[in-house]
Amino acid sequence: MIKTYLTSLSYFNKIMDALLNFISFIAAFFLHKYVLSIFLHVKIIESPFFYIELFVICILLVNFIGTSNGYYGYDRFYDSQVIVKKWLSTYFQSFTYTVLIFFLFRRFIPSRGLVLLYFLLSLLFSLVFRYLERRILQHLYGRGRYLQNVIVVGTGIESEMVVKELQTNNQWGFNLVGVLERYQNESPTYKYKDLVFNRVMILEDFVKNNVVDLVIFAVNNEEVNSVRRYISLCEQMGIMTMINLDNFEMKIAKTHVEYLGIIPMITFSTVPNRHRLILVKYMIDRVVTALSLLVLVPIVFLPIMLAIKLTSRGPAIFTQERVGLNGRKFKMYKFRTMVDGAEDLLDGLRDQSDVDGPVFKLKEDPRITKVGKILRRFSLDELPQLINILKGEMSIVGPRPPIKVEVDRYKNEFHRRLSMKPGLTCLWQISGRSDVDFKTWMEMDMKYIDTWSMIGDLIIILRTFPVVIKREGAY
C-alpha cells in the first residue's frame, strides 16, 4: 500500500509538472506579446505554437531528468533544502538542454525574452505547486487522513532516534501505534505520547489484531539475531518492514534502501515491487467499474433488487464487515441471498460446513432464499462489490476478502494474503471455488501475490466468465 501510494503521488507530480509547463508556456507567450513588445519593442510572434517544440522538448526533459535526479521520488523524508536542490537541478538542466537543442535544430533565432519568461514562470509555478502540495498533505496527515500505521521494535539509542524522527516529522504521514521492547525483561527508558510499551513477544498478536502497514526494527549490528525471527514473522504475514541494517536475506520479501530522516533503512516488502503497474491496475479498476455501474445499475441492479424485495423480507443489499488491505475493515456489499437475520442462525449450522478450515460453506444452506439460490449460482450476488472497488476498498482481481473470525484462525503464513487489496475474482474463483480445500485456496492466493502481473490479471478475468456460466463450485 505504502509504495503504491507513493507511486501515485509521483505520477501526479509528473502530470502536474506537464500541465504547469504548458500554462507557463502560454502565459510567457502572452506576456511577451502584450507586455514586453510594448516596453522593449521586441519582435512579435503571432502564434504560441510557433514555439511548440520548445514546450515539448522541455517537458520531456523535465520528466526524464527529474526521474534520474530523484525529483519525482516521493520527498516525504527529505527536508526543504534537499527538495529545492533537486528541483533547481532538474529545471536548470532541462532548460539548458532545451535551449541547446532548440538552437541546434532550428534555422531561426527564437525570442530570448520569451524563453527567459517561460523558464522563470515554470520555476515559479512548480515551486508554488510543490509547496502547496506538501502543505495540503501535512494538513491531511494532521487530520488523520491517509496515514500509515507504524510499529517501532527495539529499545536503546537506535529506537529512541527513530521514535524522535517520527515524533518531530508529522508531515511524513506515519501514525506510530506502538513501541515494542526488544527484550522480554527490559524496562523502557523513554516514552512516546501515551503509548503503552508492550513486549516484542506479543508482536504476532498485535499485528493480527491491529491495522499495521509498517514495522520498523531499530537495532545495532550486535543485536541482529534478537529480531531476526520477528522480521521473518512480518515477512511471513505480509507486513512491510524497515531496518537500519543491510545483512538480511529474505526468502519472499524484496528489499530497497530508504532514508528515515538521516537514518538509512533497509525496507522489506512481500508485495510485488512493480508499484507503477499496481497503480495502473487500481486506476483501471476504478475506470472500468464506473463504466460498468453506469450500464449495470438500470438493467441488472434494479431488477435484482426488486426481485429480492418482492420474494423475502429485509433489505435488498446485504452488508458485512470484511478484512481488507493489511487488516483494514470495511463494509462489503452483496445482494442479499439469505433470509433476513441469517447471521444469527450461523452458530447452529457451523458444524455442518462442507469445507475445511475457518471458512463456512454449506451446499444446502437452509437460510438461502429461492432468488438467492439463482443469484449465487451465477455469482450475481457479488455485483454490488463493484461499489467497493469504486471506493478503493477492493480490486477487480485479488484474494477474496475474509471476515474477522476467519482471519483470527489463520496460520501466520496465511496473513500474507492481506498484503494486497482483496478482489472480486482470483485464482480460487477460476479453479473450483468452494470445491477447493482451504489450504489449496490459501496457496493459490500466495501464488497470485508472488507472481502478480497485469497479463495475469487479464487472464484471470477472461477465465472468470466461462467459470461463472458453468457455475463450477458455486453454492
C-alpha positions as CSV (number, residue, x, y, z in Angstrom):
1,M,0.0,0.0,0.0
2,I,2.7,2.5,1.0
3,K,4.7,2.1,-2.2
4,T,1.6,2.2,-4.4
5,Y,0.5,5.4,-2.6
6,L,3.9,7.0,-3.2
7,T,4.0,5.9,-6.8
8,S,0.6,7.6,-7.4
9,L,2.0,10.9,-6.0
10,S,5.0,10.6,-8.2
11,Y,2.7,10.2,-11.3
12,F,0.5,13.0,-10.1
13,N,3.5,15.3,-9.8
14,K,4.7,14.4,-13.3
15,I,1.3,15.2,-14.8
16,M,1.1,18.5,-12.8
17,D,4.5,19.5,-14.0
18,A,3.5,18.9,-17.6
19,L,0.3,21.0,-17.1
20,L,2.2,23.8,-15.3
21,N,4.8,23.9,-18.0
22,F,2.1,24.3,-20.6
23,I,0.4,27.1,-18.6
24,S,3.8,28.7,-18.2
25,F,4.4,28.4,-21.9
26,I,1.1,30.1,-22.8
27,A,1.5,32.8,-20.1
28,A,5.0,33.6,-21.3
29,F,3.8,34.0,-24.8
30,F,1.1,36.5,-24.0
31,L,3.3,38.4,-21.6
32,H,5.9,38.6,-24.3
33,K,3.3,39.7,-26.9
34,Y,1.3,42.2,-24.9
35,V,3.9,43.5,-22.3
36,L,7.5,43.1,-23.4
37,S,6.6,44.1,-27.0
38,I,5.3,47.4,-25.8
39,F,8.1,48.4,-23.5
40,L,11.1,46.8,-25.3
41,H,9.8,46.9,-28.9
42,V,10.7,43.2,-29.4
43,K,9.5,41.3,-32.5
44,I,6.0,39.9,-32.1
45,I,5.2,36.2,-32.8
46,E,1.6,35.9,-33.7
47,S,1.0,32.2,-32.6
48,P,2.3,30.4,-29.5
49,F,2.5,27.2,-31.5
50,F,5.4,28.8,-33.4
51,Y,7.5,27.7,-30.4
52,I,5.6,24.5,-29.6
53,E,8.8,22.4,-30.0
54,L,10.2,24.4,-27.1
55,F,7.5,23.2,-24.8
56,V,7.5,19.6,-26.0
57,I,11.3,19.2,-25.7
58,C,11.3,20.9,-22.2
59,I,8.6,18.8,-20.6
60,L,10.1,15.6,-21.9
61,L,13.5,16.6,-20.5
62,V,11.9,17.7,-17.1
63,N,10.3,14.3,-16.9
64,F,13.4,12.3,-17.8
65,I,16.0,14.4,-15.8
66,G,13.6,14.7,-12.8
67,T,13.2,10.9,-12.7
68,S,17.0,10.5,-12.9
69,N,17.6,13.1,-10.1
70,G,15.0,11.5,-7.8
71,Y,12.9,14.7,-8.1
72,Y,9.8,12.6,-8.6
73,G,10.7,10.1,-5.9
74,Y,8.3,11.0,-3.1
75,D,10.0,13.5,-0.8
76,R,8.3,12.6,2.4
77,F,11.6,12.0,4.2
78,Y,13.5,15.0,2.6
79,D,13.9,18.4,4.2
80,S,13.2,21.5,2.2
81,Q,16.9,22.1,1.2
82,V,17.1,18.7,-0.4
83,I,13.9,19.2,-2.3
84,V,14.9,22.7,-3.5
85,K,18.2,21.3,-4.7
86,K,16.6,18.5,-6.7
87,W,14.0,21.0,-8.1
88,L,16.6,23.6,-9.2
89,S,18.9,20.9,-10.7
90,T,16.1,19.3,-12.7
91,Y,14.8,22.6,-14.1
92,F,18.2,24.2,-14.8
93,Q,19.4,21.1,-16.6
94,S,16.2,20.7,-18.5
95,F,16.1,24.3,-19.8
96,T,19.8,24.4,-20.6
97,Y,19.4,21.2,-22.8
98,T,16.2,22.5,-24.3
99,V,17.7,25.8,-25.4
100,L,20.8,24.0,-26.9
101,I,18.6,21.5,-28.8
102,F,16.3,24.3,-30.0
103,F,19.1,26.4,-31.3
104,L,20.9,23.5,-32.9
105,F,17.9,22.2,-34.9
106,R,16.0,25.5,-35.7
107,R,17.2,27.8,-38.5
108,F,15.9,31.0,-36.9
109,I,16.8,32.6,-33.6
110,P,13.8,32.4,-31.1
111,S,13.0,35.3,-28.8
112,R,15.3,35.2,-25.8
113,G,12.8,37.2,-23.8
114,L,10.1,34.5,-24.3
115,V,12.5,31.7,-23.4
116,L,13.5,33.6,-20.2
117,L,9.9,34.3,-19.3
118,Y,9.0,30.6,-19.9
119,F,11.9,29.5,-17.7
120,L,11.1,31.9,-14.8
121,L,7.3,31.1,-14.8
122,S,7.9,27.4,-14.9
123,L,10.2,27.7,-11.9
124,L,7.7,29.9,-10.0
125,F,4.6,27.7,-10.8
126,S,6.4,24.4,-10.0
127,L,7.8,25.8,-6.7
128,V,4.4,27.1,-5.6
129,F,2.7,23.8,-6.5
130,R,5.2,21.6,-4.6
131,Y,5.0,23.9,-1.6
132,L,1.2,23.8,-1.6
133,E,1.2,20.1,-2.2
134,R,3.3,19.5,0.9
135,R,1.2,21.8,3.0
136,I,-2.0,20.1,1.9
137,L,-0.6,16.7,2.6
138,Q,0.7,17.8,6.0
139,H,-2.8,19.2,6.8
140,L,-4.4,15.9,5.8
141,Y,-1.9,14.0,7.9
142,G,-2.6,16.3,10.8
143,R,-6.3,15.4,10.5
144,G,-5.6,11.7,10.4
145,R,-6.1,11.2,6.7
146,Y,-4.0,8.8,4.6
147,L,-1.8,7.8,7.5
148,Q,0.2,4.6,7.5
149,N,0.2,2.8,10.9
150,V,3.7,2.1,12.2
151,I,5.2,0.0,15.0
152,V,8.8,0.5,16.2
153,V,10.5,-2.6,17.6
154,G,13.6,-2.1,19.7
155,T,15.0,-0.1,22.7
156,G,18.1,1.9,23.3
157,I,19.5,4.8,21.3
158,E,18.6,3.3,17.9
159,S,14.9,3.1,18.8
160,E,14.9,6.4,20.5
161,M,16.3,8.0,17.3
162,V,13.6,6.5,15.2
163,V,10.8,7.5,17.6
164,K,12.2,11.0,17.8
165,E,12.3,11.3,14.0
166,L,8.7,10.1,13.8
167,Q,7.7,12.4,16.7
168,T,9.2,15.6,15.1
169,N,8.1,14.9,11.5
170,N,4.4,14.6,11.4
171,Q,4.5,15.6,7.8
172,W,5.7,12.1,6.9
173,G,2.2,10.7,7.3
174,F,3.1,8.0,9.8
175,N,0.9,7.1,12.7
176,L,3.0,5.5,15.4
177,V,0.7,3.0,17.1
178,G,3.1,1.0,19.2
179,V,6.7,0.7,20.6
180,L,7.7,-2.8,21.4
181,E,10.6,-3.7,23.6
182,R,13.3,-5.9,22.2
183,Y,14.0,-7.9,25.3
184,Q,11.4,-9.6,27.4
185,N,12.6,-8.4,30.7
186,E,13.9,-4.9,29.7
187,S,12.3,-1.8,31.1
188,P,11.6,1.1,28.7
189,T,13.9,4.1,29.1
190,Y,11.7,6.6,27.3
191,K,8.1,7.3,26.4
192,Y,6.2,8.5,23.3
193,K,2.9,10.2,24.0
194,D,0.6,7.8,25.8
195,L,1.7,4.7,24.0
196,V,1.9,1.5,26.1
197,F,5.3,-0.2,25.9
198,N,4.5,-3.8,25.0
199,R,6.8,-6.8,24.9
200,V,8.1,-7.7,21.5
201,M,6.9,-11.2,22.3
202,I,3.4,-10.1,21.6
203,L,4.2,-8.7,18.1
204,E,2.3,-11.5,16.5
205,D,-0.9,-10.8,18.4
206,F,-0.5,-7.1,17.9
207,V,-0.2,-7.4,14.1
208,K,-3.2,-9.8,14.0
209,N,-5.5,-7.5,16.0
210,N,-4.5,-4.1,14.6
211,V,-4.1,-2.4,11.3
212,V,-0.3,-2.3,10.7
213,D,1.3,-1.1,7.4
214,L,4.9,-1.0,8.5
215,V,7.1,-2.4,11.3
216,I,10.4,-0.5,11.9
217,F,13.2,-2.5,13.6
218,A,15.7,-0.2,15.3
219,V,18.7,-2.3,16.3
220,N,22.5,-2.2,16.1
221,N,24.9,-4.7,14.5
222,E,25.3,-6.7,17.6
223,E,21.6,-7.3,18.1
224,V,20.7,-8.6,14.6
225,N,19.8,-12.1,15.8
226,S,17.5,-10.8,18.5
227,V,15.0,-9.5,16.0
228,R,15.7,-11.8,13.0
229,R,12.8,-14.1,13.8
230,Y,10.4,-11.2,14.2
231,I,11.4,-9.9,10.8
232,S,10.8,-13.3,9.4
233,L,7.4,-13.3,11.1
234,C,6.5,-10.0,9.4
235,E,7.7,-11.4,6.1
236,Q,5.5,-14.5,6.6
237,M,2.5,-12.3,7.5
238,G,3.0,-10.0,4.5
239,I,3.8,-6.8,6.6
240,M,6.3,-4.3,5.1
241,T,9.4,-3.9,7.4
242,M,12.3,-1.4,7.6
243,I,15.6,-2.0,9.5
244,N,18.8,0.0,9.8
245,L,20.9,-3.0,8.8
246,D,21.8,-4.5,5.4
247,N,22.7,-8.1,6.1
248,F,19.4,-9.8,5.9
249,E,18.5,-12.2,3.1
250,M,14.7,-12.8,2.8
251,K,13.0,-15.7,1.1
252,I,10.0,-13.8,0.0
253,A,10.4,-10.1,0.7
254,K,12.1,-7.7,-1.8
255,T,14.5,-5.1,-0.3
256,H,15.3,-1.5,-1.1
257,V,17.0,1.4,0.7
258,E,15.2,4.4,2.1
259,Y,16.2,7.2,4.5
260,L,14.2,7.9,7.6
261,G,15.4,11.4,8.1
262,I,19.1,10.9,8.4
263,I,18.8,7.2,9.3
264,P,19.5,4.7,6.4
265,M,16.9,1.9,6.5
266,I,16.6,-1.3,4.5
267,T,12.9,-1.9,3.6
268,F,11.5,-5.4,3.1
269,S,8.2,-5.8,1.2
270,T,6.5,-9.0,0.3
271,V,4.1,-7.5,-2.2
272,P,5.0,-7.0,-5.9
273,N,7.5,-4.2,-6.3
274,R,6.2,-3.0,-9.6
275,H,4.4,-0.1,-8.0
276,R,3.8,1.8,-11.2
277,L,1.9,-1.2,-12.7
278,I,-0.1,-1.7,-9.4
279,L,-1.1,2.0,-9.6
280,V,-2.2,1.4,-13.2
281,K,-4.1,-1.6,-12.0
282,Y,-6.0,0.4,-9.4
283,M,-6.7,3.2,-11.9
284,I,-8.1,0.7,-14.4
285,D,-10.2,-0.9,-11.6
286,R,-12.0,2.4,-10.9
287,V,-12.5,3.4,-14.6
288,V,-13.8,0.0,-15.6
289,T,-16.0,-0.2,-12.5
290,A,-17.5,3.3,-13.0
291,L,-18.4,2.5,-16.6
292,S,-19.8,-0.9,-15.6
293,L,-22.0,0.6,-13.0
294,L,-23.5,3.1,-15.4
295,V,-24.6,0.1,-17.6
296,L,-25.5,-2.4,-14.9
297,V,-27.4,-0.3,-12.4
298,P,-30.5,0.3,-14.5
299,I,-30.6,-3.1,-16.4
300,V,-29.3,-5.5,-13.7
301,F,-29.2,-4.0,-10.3
302,L,-32.7,-2.6,-10.1
303,P,-34.5,-5.8,-11.4
304,I,-32.5,-8.0,-9.0
305,M,-33.2,-5.6,-6.0
306,L,-36.9,-5.7,-7.0
307,A,-37.0,-9.5,-7.1
308,I,-35.3,-9.7,-3.7
309,K,-37.8,-7.3,-2.1
310,L,-40.8,-9.0,-3.6
311,T,-39.9,-12.5,-2.5
312,S,-38.5,-12.0,1.0
313,R,-38.4,-9.6,3.9
314,G,-35.4,-7.5,4.6
315,P,-33.0,-5.1,2.6
316,A,-32.0,-5.9,-0.9
317,I,-28.4,-5.1,-0.2
318,F,-26.6,-7.1,2.4
319,T,-23.5,-5.5,4.1
320,Q,-20.9,-7.4,6.1
321,E,-17.7,-6.3,7.7
322,R,-14.7,-7.8,5.9
323,V,-11.0,-7.6,6.4
324,G,-9.1,-5.8,3.6
325,L,-5.5,-4.5,3.0
326,N,-3.2,-5.1,6.0
327,G,-6.2,-5.8,8.3
328,R,-8.3,-2.7,7.4
329,K,-12.0,-3.4,8.0
330,F,-14.6,-2.3,5.5
331,K,-18.3,-2.9,4.7
332,M,-18.6,-5.2,1.8
333,Y,-21.8,-5.1,-0.3
334,K,-23.7,-8.1,-1.7
335,F,-27.2,-8.7,-2.9
336,R,-29.0,-10.4,-0.1
337,T,-29.3,-14.2,-0.9
338,M,-30.4,-15.4,2.6
339,V,-33.3,-14.7,4.9
340,D,-33.1,-11.6,7.0
341,G,-31.0,-12.2,10.1
342,A,-29.2,-15.2,8.7
343,E,-26.0,-14.4,10.6
344,D,-27.8,-15.1,13.9
345,L,-28.6,-18.6,12.7
346,L,-25.0,-19.4,11.7
347,D,-23.9,-20.9,15.1
348,G,-26.4,-23.7,14.8
349,L,-25.1,-24.7,11.3
350,R,-21.3,-24.2,11.7
351,D,-20.7,-27.9,12.5
352,Q,-22.3,-28.9,9.1
353,S,-19.8,-26.9,7.0
354,D,-18.9,-28.7,3.7
355,V,-15.4,-27.2,3.6
356,D,-12.4,-27.4,5.9
357,G,-10.6,-24.6,7.6
358,P,-12.1,-21.5,9.2
359,V,-14.4,-20.7,6.2
360,F,-18.0,-21.8,6.4
361,K,-19.8,-23.2,3.3
362,L,-22.9,-25.3,3.1
363,K,-24.3,-26.6,-0.2
364,E,-27.8,-27.0,1.1
365,D,-27.9,-24.0,3.4
366,P,-31.5,-23.6,4.6
367,R,-31.1,-19.9,5.0
368,I,-30.7,-19.3,1.3
369,T,-33.9,-17.9,-0.4
370,K,-35.1,-19.0,-3.8
371,V,-34.0,-15.9,-5.6
372,G,-30.7,-16.1,-3.6
373,K,-30.0,-19.6,-4.9
374,I,-30.2,-18.3,-8.5
375,L,-28.0,-15.3,-7.7
376,R,-25.4,-17.5,-6.1
377,R,-25.4,-19.9,-9.0
378,F,-24.3,-17.2,-11.4
379,S,-22.4,-15.1,-8.9
380,L,-24.7,-12.2,-9.5
381,D,-24.9,-11.6,-5.7
382,E,-21.3,-10.3,-5.9
383,L,-22.0,-7.4,-8.3
384,P,-22.5,-4.8,-5.6
385,Q,-18.9,-5.2,-4.7
386,L,-18.2,-3.0,-7.8
387,I,-19.1,-0.2,-5.3
388,N,-16.3,-1.4,-3.0
389,I,-13.9,-1.3,-6.0
390,L,-15.0,2.2,-6.9
391,K,-14.4,3.3,-3.3
392,G,-10.9,1.8,-3.4
393,E,-11.5,-0.9,-0.8
394,M,-11.3,-3.7,-3.3
395,S,-9.8,-4.5,-6.7
396,I,-11.3,-6.4,-9.6
397,V,-8.6,-9.2,-9.2
398,G,-7.2,-10.1,-5.8
399,P,-7.6,-12.5,-2.9
400,R,-11.2,-12.7,-1.6
401,P,-11.9,-10.6,1.5
402,P,-12.3,-12.7,4.6
403,I,-14.4,-12.0,7.7
404,K,-12.7,-11.2,11.0
405,V,-13.4,-14.6,12.6
406,E,-11.7,-16.4,9.7
407,V,-8.6,-14.1,10.0
408,D,-8.4,-14.8,13.7
409,R,-8.0,-18.5,12.9
410,Y,-5.4,-18.0,10.2
411,K,-1.9,-19.5,10.5
412,N,0.8,-16.8,10.3
413,E,1.7,-17.6,6.7
414,F,-1.9,-17.1,5.6
415,H,-1.9,-13.5,6.9
416,R,0.2,-12.6,3.9
417,R,-2.9,-12.7,1.7
418,L,-3.9,-9.5,3.4
419,S,-0.9,-7.7,1.9
420,M,-2.8,-6.9,-1.3
421,K,-6.2,-5.4,-1.9
422,P,-8.9,-8.0,-1.9
423,G,-10.6,-8.7,-5.2
424,L,-13.8,-9.7,-6.9
425,T,-12.1,-12.7,-8.5
426,C,-8.8,-14.5,-8.3
427,L,-7.2,-17.9,-8.9
428,W,-9.6,-19.5,-6.4
429,Q,-12.7,-18.4,-8.4
430,I,-11.4,-19.9,-11.6
431,S,-10.1,-23.1,-10.0
432,G,-13.3,-24.6,-8.5
433,R,-14.2,-22.1,-5.8
434,S,-16.0,-23.8,-2.9
435,D,-14.8,-27.2,-4.2
436,V,-11.2,-26.3,-3.4
437,D,-9.9,-27.1,0.0
438,F,-8.9,-24.3,2.3
439,K,-5.1,-24.9,2.2
440,T,-5.0,-25.0,-1.6
441,W,-7.1,-21.8,-1.6
442,M,-4.6,-20.1,0.5
443,E,-1.7,-21.4,-1.6
444,M,-3.4,-20.0,-4.7
445,D,-3.6,-16.6,-3.1
446,M,0.1,-16.6,-2.2
447,K,0.9,-17.7,-5.7
448,Y,-1.1,-14.8,-7.1
449,I,0.7,-12.3,-4.9
450,D,4.2,-13.7,-5.7
451,T,3.6,-13.9,-9.4
452,W,1.4,-10.9,-10.0
453,S,1.3,-9.2,-13.4
454,M,-1.2,-7.2,-15.5
455,I,-1.3,-10.0,-18.0
456,G,-2.1,-12.5,-15.3
457,D,-5.0,-10.3,-14.1
458,L,-6.4,-10.1,-17.6
459,I,-6.2,-13.9,-17.9
460,I,-8.0,-14.4,-14.6
461,I,-10.8,-12.0,-15.7
462,L,-11.2,-13.7,-19.0
463,R,-11.3,-17.2,-17.4
464,T,-13.8,-16.0,-14.8
465,F,-16.7,-15.6,-17.3
466,P,-16.9,-19.2,-18.5
467,V,-16.5,-20.4,-14.9
468,V,-19.4,-18.3,-13.8
469,I,-21.6,-19.5,-16.7
470,K,-20.7,-23.2,-15.9
471,R,-21.5,-22.5,-12.2
472,E,-18.5,-24.5,-11.1
473,G,-18.2,-24.7,-7.3
474,A,-20.9,-22.0,-6.8
475,Y,-23.2,-22.5,-3.8
